Amino acid sequence: MCGISAVFDLRKRQQDSNGNNDGNKKRRAKLNAQLDRSVESQRHRGPDDKGVWINPENSAGLGHVRLSTRDLSCAGHQPLHSSNGADDLHIVVNGELYYDEDLRASLEQEYDFQSTSDSEIVIPLYRRYGVAFIDHLRGEFSLVLYDAKTQTLIAARDRLGVKPLHYGVFDGRLLIATQCKGIAELLDDPRSLHWDVHCLAQGGGHYGNRTLFEGIKKFPPGHTLVVRHGQTEQLEFKPYFQTKYPVNNRSTDSRPADDLIKKLHAHLFEAVRLRVVSSDVPVGVLLSGGVDSSAVAGMATHVSRERLEANNGAAPPLPTCFTIWFPDDDELDESAIASRTAEHLGLQLEKVAVTEQMLADEFEEACWLGETLLWDLQHIAKKVLSRHISQRGFKVVLNGDGADELFGGYAYLVADRLLEDDKRRETSLQHASSAQRERARQEHVKTMEYYGMQHAADQPDNQAAQVLGLSPSFCKLAVSRHDDWLVSDVRRLSDPFEAILECFSATEIKEMADYHPLHRAMLVSSKTLLPNKIIAGISDGAEMAHSLESRPPFLDHLVAQYSYTLSVDMLVHQEGDKPPVEKWIFREAIKPYVTEEVYGRRKKAFAAPFRWDVGGPLHAKLSSLVTRENIERLGFVDWSKCEDMVDRSFEEKDQLLFRKAIWLAQIVSMGMQFGVQPWKGDRYVDGQVYGRVKGQIEGRTNGQVDGNCEKQPNGWH
């Protein structure tokens, strides 16, 4: 796990007009300073090493800060450069790549490896396959490769968006970095950022590829970007991985359930095994009271015991588990269940108390390091936990992220499951009672009415209605109406559905119309909330704040691909009048590794307490940030709508008000720390005049925008 930065001049290179090198030397010194500042701003992601490389023409540069977990020697220093005397390929990689020894052995016949770093495998794979090398990578990663011979830059992000990557084009230069702050430091004036109020109005970046900062966007997961010097056309992101669920009424799935369970078990176990053994440092496990993290702990323990037996006790010890303890809220505290799981597995468990004072003390640093807006304080609790784990000397932990999105684990998905039969499976498996179905349909109608989509079937040109209106659970849970604090001009543009649609191609949207509503909801969640909120905010953003690499085995792309073949009844299983069981096949596959208590436990979302006393540390912190002066400086928030929001949320113990209060406090804090310029109403997207762009967006129908916005393959820019 690391932090990376890259600069690539899209313009044609020109020789120094004075016929000497003075101009080139100045440009080189400036670029070197920018890259150094960029990676230094991300130093929390890689405290062990730092490197910068610039090509002789000063038209391309790479930067890297390293958290050493594989090949701890200086041979793993990045940027990495090709061997065999060619020195034409240069790469920086963030994340972990997993492969078997046979692959490396075959590559050693044509390439002289200089290290045992997993990242170096990218170079010989590129030599062998060209851009198609990306298909041969397994793991969680983001990377940038520069080919000096062809003067080409290639950037890529892992299939499910586990590792962050951002980009922006400024003054003819493509800027890339793991985090937004890394791109800001590549600008001539790092304090010249402006708010992207469109992103804020659409849900703060939870749903699309925008960020909070104008001109800086998220690199789409599962895509590559190939650019060359002199390229003036728009950037073209090409997908190399896509989620495809089976059409509900055009095929059958007669595979025996037992065979499906065994196959899933094999995929899950192998994903855990790879992430345990692919480390030169001890591996820990994040353990809660849920089935996902408990399954990871159980399988990781099994792998570790096998290694100990095979090596006569010379292998690394059993993993240590870490859990959060909320001493101020017994209802949200799962440490007792985690303790029973750890005892059952014979593992050491360290409970880390997270108090109100800690949440207040860590609030602003979490904003700066995480760069993500959240409606809860769970990411700050994770940050406290990560600090403890890092101080204990650990660099790598496993977590249970992704199982809910891939296997239908959220309780709210049950309504979507009951909207239609699973036509791919034998009918006796999934007939719900009429009462259950009627409740689901009534809930569906209410949700569609709330979002103005009750006539979705009669709106063939309304993509949002067609794709999302048929998934009430996702709409109800994720796309909530919490934008009443925005000024009216911005609030009129608040449409999270538009941001969601930006994540899908026209082909994907067409295919989704034939999916079961459950699959549709899972797909939308996996493309939006999973990478943008759960991973970027609660996992990567909080854990890497203290140089802790978190590996999610269940987001292995081979696990994901297998999950896409499963019918909905294997995910949310229904038998007669019994209550539906979410994540059914997953529970069956991991049953040998968890206690009966955990196996039968229903999903309980990880959350931090929200009921706190007036006058306490959190009340003081939020009150100091949500002030009239700070709010009015933002320029897009209506002070009259939020002047008593903090006090009321604490006095009334109102969860919705508390969420709004911490949301605003995060925006204020980030604005101060990033030096974001106040929004004046005359700047909007990419520096265009607000009124003109507003009209373009309002005029968009059926995936088209008239005017000057450029249509990109994965979004409107």
KAJOSUL-V676712 format. One line per field, one symbol per residue. psi: psi as a letter, one per 40 degrees, with the letter a starting at -180 (. if undefined). burial: b if it has 9 or more other ideal C-beta (glycine too) atoms within 8 Angstrom, else e. Layout:
psi=???
burial=???
//
This chain:
psi=hahiiihhheihiiihdeeiedddddddddddddddddddefddegediiihhhidefeiiiihhhhhehgeiedehiiiiiafedfehhihhhahhhiidddddddeeehgheiehddeddddddddeadeddeehhahiiihhhhddefhhhiiiidefdhihiiihhfehhhhididddddeeidgefeiiigdddddeefeddaeiaehhehihhhifiihhiiieheiiihhhhehihhiihdeeiigehiddddddddddddddddddeddgheiihihhhaeiddddddddddddddddddddefeeiiiiihihiihgeegddeheddddddddddefihhhhhhhiddddddeddddddddehhieieddddddddddddddeeiehiiifidddddefehdeeddddediigeeihdedfhiidddddddddddddddddeffefddegdegddddddeegdddddddgigfeeeiidddddehgdddddddeiiddddddddeiiddddddddddecddddddddddcddddedffhhhhgdeehdddddddeehiddechhhhbeihihifddddddedeeiiddddehihhihiiiehiiheadddddddddgidddddddeehhddeededddddddefhdddddddddddddddddddefhiiheeeichfeihdddddddddehhfeihiaehhhidfih.
burial=bbbbbbbbbbbebeebeeeeeebbeebbeebbebbbbbbbbbbbbbeebbbbbbbeebbbbbbbbbbbbbbeeebbebbbebbeeeeebbbbbbbbbbeeeebbeebbeebebebebbbbbbbbbbbebebebbebbbbbbbbbbbbbeebbbbbbbbbbbbbbbbbbbbeebbbbbbbbbbbbbbbeebeebbbbbbbbbbbbbbbbbbbbbbbbbbbbbbbbbbbbbeeeeebbbbbbeebebbebeeeebeeebeebbbbbbebbbbbbbbbbebbebbbbbbbbbbbbbbbbbbbbbbbbbebbeeeeeeeeebbbbbbbbbeeeeebbbbebbbbbbeebebebbbbebebebbbebbebbbbbbbbbbebbbbbbbbbbbbbbbeeebbbbbbbbbbbbbbbbbeebbbbbbbeebebbeeebbebeeebbebbbebbbbbbbebebeebeebeebbbbbbbbbbbbbbbebbeebeebbeebbbebbbbbbbbbbbbeeebbebbeebbbbbbbbbbbbbbbbbbbbbbbbbbbbbbbbbbbbbbbbbbbbbbebbbebbbbbbbbbeeeeebbbbbbbbbbbeebbbeebbebebeeeebbbebeeebbbbbbbbebbeeebbbebbbbbbebbeebbbbbbeeeeeebbbbbbbbbbbbbbbebbebeebeeebbbeebebebbbbbbebbeeeebebebeebebbeb
//
